[in-house]
Amino acid sequence: EIMNFQHLVKGAPQISAFLALSSEEAQVEERMKQLYSAADKPGAIREALRLRAGTLNEAFRIMDASKNKSLSMAELEEGLRKLRVDWQAITGFTRIRDVLGLFDVAVTTKDGRKPR
């Protein structure tokens, strides 16, 4: 069947919603690029998480795969990847452990002790 005007009109609301979403996504992507040069690296990571997840609480919920209300380095790294936060571009770091150093966090081993 050949598409006619009825087909075009029928899809118009979906098309306009898609275009609005695309425009919003473009704005988010533009803001993400600005974060790459931010001087406040912890603030830039937080802002990137807010942009991707809506709130920091939602970002944490997404990253906390084990649902134990704390993030392992593996969960942090996987969560940042899942949320499409390019932490290496934002921070200039190559190790996820260095990202943790930006924040006032208690780094502990799996059994709850501080690493040496």
Buried (B, 14 or more C-beta within 10 A) or exposed (E): EEEEEEEEEEEEEEEEEEEEEEEEEEEBEEEBEEBBEBEEBBEBBBBBBBBBBEEEEBBBEBBBEEEEEEBBEEBBBBBBEBBEBBBBBBBEBEEBEBBBBBEEEEEEEEEEEEEE
